[in-house]
Amino acid sequence: MDWINRAAVWLQSWLSPDAGLWGLFASAFASATVLPGSSEVVLSALVTAYPHLVWWAFFVALGGNLLGAVLTFGMGVAGRQGFERFKRVRVDVERPLVQRLRRVGPPALVLSVLPLVGDALVLAAGWFRMPFWQSLFWIAIGKGLRYGLLLAGLLGLLSIGT
């Protein structure tokens, strides 16, 4: 039975606020790349355990998610450069889907919060060389709204129980 107590103490050390914020950052970063992840689950668990960290958790999740989006955007830019260099082919930008994305422009990146499609949108934005700072602004709006709504709902649920 002593090993159970030691395991419980070890697990609780991983649930400290500092470790939780670092884990949230890593999860949010991975979630915004092509790696699988669900930062919403980690964010919810952290805020449930430490409600006083709600603003820290919001900004850590948003920062990690934005840095992951920057990496994905950069992968799109690098992917197109590599494709054009090694294939010696120009990308056909006259296709209807490409034209629609270009017509809407960076504001379409508000939808980068959508599962599966969101990361592809950010990758496509890099591939089509959309303006970086405008793209990052719209990505931040979408991801900030998602985390804000999640936390508002979670805090509402937590206040019902008190």
Secondary structure, DSSP 8 states (H G I E B T S, - for coil): -HHHHHHHHHHHHHTSHHHHHHHHHHHHHHHTSSS---HHHHHHHHHHH-GGGHHHHHHHHHHHHHHHHHHHHHHHHHHHHHHHHHH-----TTSHHHHHHHHH-GGGGGGGGSTTHHHHHHHHHHHTT--HHHHHHHHHHHHHHHHHHHHHHHHHHHHHT-
